[in-house]
């Protein structure tokens, strides 16, 4: 099986690469990446040690191709990619703060990039299915309340910042191309991803770094400065396991079986994979509780301040929530719960050889 991963040198992409190489037999990975600041070159691929002594370019199961998908896919790149069975489109601009400062790169990458990729995939006869990585933020903020459910797959778009709008635009492109050109596409929305080798601008490595240094951590809160925002945080490898599960389901529905560490459900409730599906974290947790849990694993006190960041800078939503009951009903289960995933991640960052990923 050959899988193309766009943005495969980035944070999520490297976790996807690692997951498939470690859990699926006879798999080849082709990576398209334009090597921005977010990819850190090929450091992540080197760090996951999938390349042995020969270097990642020579790894028999991994081919890395430099390509900016915000431009049309060059013929030479298409030729180098060759026949592929599945595509996971993870390449994207993702940092909300950056999108507020300058939205245009997000539109080019997340909207135009999705178009260029899918336009080319129309010409790939071996393609079985493309998975578009998307975000909970396309639905906008969710209301607070114990009885308030998360957004399901039929929820309307209400993007509240340029990043979310660009991702919603990419989803709209994908939906229309599935309908117009018959492309087999499944959009897989998820929530706040975390894990090893995340860029130090993100919340979890930031909390670890500031806790180690005894600095104050600002926690986004409501206008009263008393209620912390909440999320359903999910480790990248848990999200990768969901994508692997969906590929197994697709193979199962096509009458093909593959040997993996996961399991194929005895029954899939639809004749083909749905065009859209959600994957959320195990449970909802406030940003403050998450920071306190990180400090516990770091074994240092948390110095924090609740800040009403949202009123002064609209676009940072206080609560996001997804209903992912569909994939759970299909049989997928998260490999690790929130506490275990977070503990493993924090302990990894605390190792001397890994502290460079904290910006230390």
Secondary structure as the mmCIF struct_conf table of DSSP 4:
data_model
#
loop_
_struct_conf.conf_type_id
_struct_conf.id
_struct_conf.beg_label_comp_id
_struct_conf.beg_label_asym_id
_struct_conf.beg_label_seq_id
_struct_conf.end_label_comp_id
_struct_conf.end_label_asym_id
_struct_conf.end_label_seq_id
STRN STRN1 UNK A 2 UNK A 6
TURN_TY1_P TURN_TY1_P1 UNK A 7 UNK A 9
BEND BEND1 UNK A 10 UNK A 10
HELX_RH_AL_P HELX_RH_AL_P1 UNK A 11 UNK A 23
STRN STRN2 UNK A 24 UNK A 24
TURN_TY1_P TURN_TY1_P2 UNK A 25 UNK A 26
STRN STRN3 UNK A 28 UNK A 33
TURN_TY1_P TURN_TY1_P3 UNK A 37 UNK A 42
HELX_RH_AL_P HELX_RH_AL_P2 UNK A 43 UNK A 47
TURN_TY1_P TURN_TY1_P4 UNK A 48 UNK A 49
BEND BEND2 UNK A 51 UNK A 51
TURN_TY1_P TURN_TY1_P5 UNK A 52 UNK A 54
HELX_RH_3T_P HELX_RH_3T_P1 UNK A 56 UNK A 58
TURN_TY1_P TURN_TY1_P6 UNK A 60 UNK A 61
STRN STRN4 UNK A 62 UNK A 66
TURN_TY1_P TURN_TY1_P7 UNK A 69 UNK A 70
BEND BEND3 UNK A 71 UNK A 71
HELX_LH_PP_P HELX_LH_PP_P1 UNK A 72 UNK A 74
HELX_RH_AL_P HELX_RH_AL_P3 UNK A 75 UNK A 81
BEND BEND4 UNK A 85 UNK A 85
STRN STRN5 UNK A 86 UNK A 89
HELX_RH_AL_P HELX_RH_AL_P4 UNK A 96 UNK A 101
HELX_RH_AL_P HELX_RH_AL_P5 UNK A 104 UNK A 107
HELX_RH_PI_P HELX_RH_PI_P1 UNK A 108 UNK A 112
HELX_RH_AL_P HELX_RH_AL_P6 UNK A 113 UNK A 121
TURN_TY1_P TURN_TY1_P8 UNK A 122 UNK A 123
TURN_TY1_P TURN_TY1_P9 UNK A 125 UNK A 126
STRN STRN6 UNK A 129 UNK A 135
HELX_RH_3T_P HELX_RH_3T_P2 UNK A 136 UNK A 139
HELX_LH_PP_P HELX_LH_PP_P2 UNK A 141 UNK A 144
BEND BEND5 UNK A 145 UNK A 145
TURN_TY1_P TURN_TY1_P10 UNK A 146 UNK A 147
HELX_LH_PP_P HELX_LH_PP_P3 UNK A 149 UNK A 150
STRN STRN7 UNK A 151 UNK A 151
TURN_TY1_P TURN_TY1_P11 UNK A 153 UNK A 154
HELX_LH_PP_P HELX_LH_PP_P4 UNK A 155 UNK A 157
BEND BEND6 UNK A 161 UNK A 161
HELX_RH_AL_P HELX_RH_AL_P7 UNK A 162 UNK A 181
STRN STRN8 UNK A 185 UNK A 190
STRN STRN9 UNK A 193 UNK A 194
TURN_TY1_P TURN_TY1_P12 UNK A 196 UNK A 197
TURN_TY1_P TURN_TY1_P13 UNK A 200 UNK A 201
BEND BEND7 UNK A 202 UNK A 202
HELX_RH_AL_P HELX_RH_AL_P8 UNK A 203 UNK A 213
TURN_TY1_P TURN_TY1_P14 UNK A 214 UNK A 214
HELX_LH_PP_P HELX_LH_PP_P5 UNK A 215 UNK A 215
STRN STRN10 UNK A 216 UNK A 220
STRN STRN11 UNK A 221 UNK A 221
TURN_TY1_P TURN_TY1_P15 UNK A 223 UNK A 224
BEND BEND8 UNK A 225 UNK A 225
BEND BEND9 UNK A 227 UNK A 227
STRN STRN12 UNK A 228 UNK A 228
STRN STRN13 UNK A 230 UNK A 231
STRN STRN14 UNK A 234 UNK A 235
HELX_RH_AL_P HELX_RH_AL_P9 UNK A 236 UNK A 253
TURN_TY1_P TURN_TY1_P16 UNK A 254 UNK A 255
STRN STRN15 UNK A 260 UNK A 260
BEND BEND10 UNK A 261 UNK A 262
BEND BEND11 UNK A 266 UNK A 266
BEND BEND12 UNK A 269 UNK A 272
BEND BEND13 UNK A 275 UNK A 275
STRN STRN16 UNK A 276 UNK A 279
BEND BEND14 UNK A 282 UNK A 283
STRN STRN17 UNK A 285 UNK A 286
HELX_RH_AL_P HELX_RH_AL_P10 UNK A 287 UNK A 298
TURN_TY1_P TURN_TY1_P17 UNK A 299 UNK A 299
BEND BEND15 UNK A 300 UNK A 300
HELX_LH_PP_P HELX_LH_PP_P6 UNK A 301 UNK A 302
STRN STRN18 UNK A 303 UNK A 307
HELX_RH_AL_P HELX_RH_AL_P11 UNK A 309 UNK A 312
BEND BEND16 UNK A 313 UNK A 313
TURN_TY1_P TURN_TY1_P18 UNK A 314 UNK A 315
BEND BEND17 UNK A 318 UNK A 318
STRN STRN19 UNK A 319 UNK A 319
STRN STRN20 UNK A 322 UNK A 322
HELX_RH_AL_P HELX_RH_AL_P12 UNK A 325 UNK A 329
TURN_TY1_P TURN_TY1_P19 UNK A 330 UNK A 331
BEND BEND18 UNK A 335 UNK A 336
HELX_RH_AL_P HELX_RH_AL_P13 UNK A 338 UNK A 350
BEND BEND19 UNK A 351 UNK A 351
HELX_RH_3T_P HELX_RH_3T_P3 UNK A 352 UNK A 358
TURN_TY1_P TURN_TY1_P20 UNK A 359 UNK A 359
#
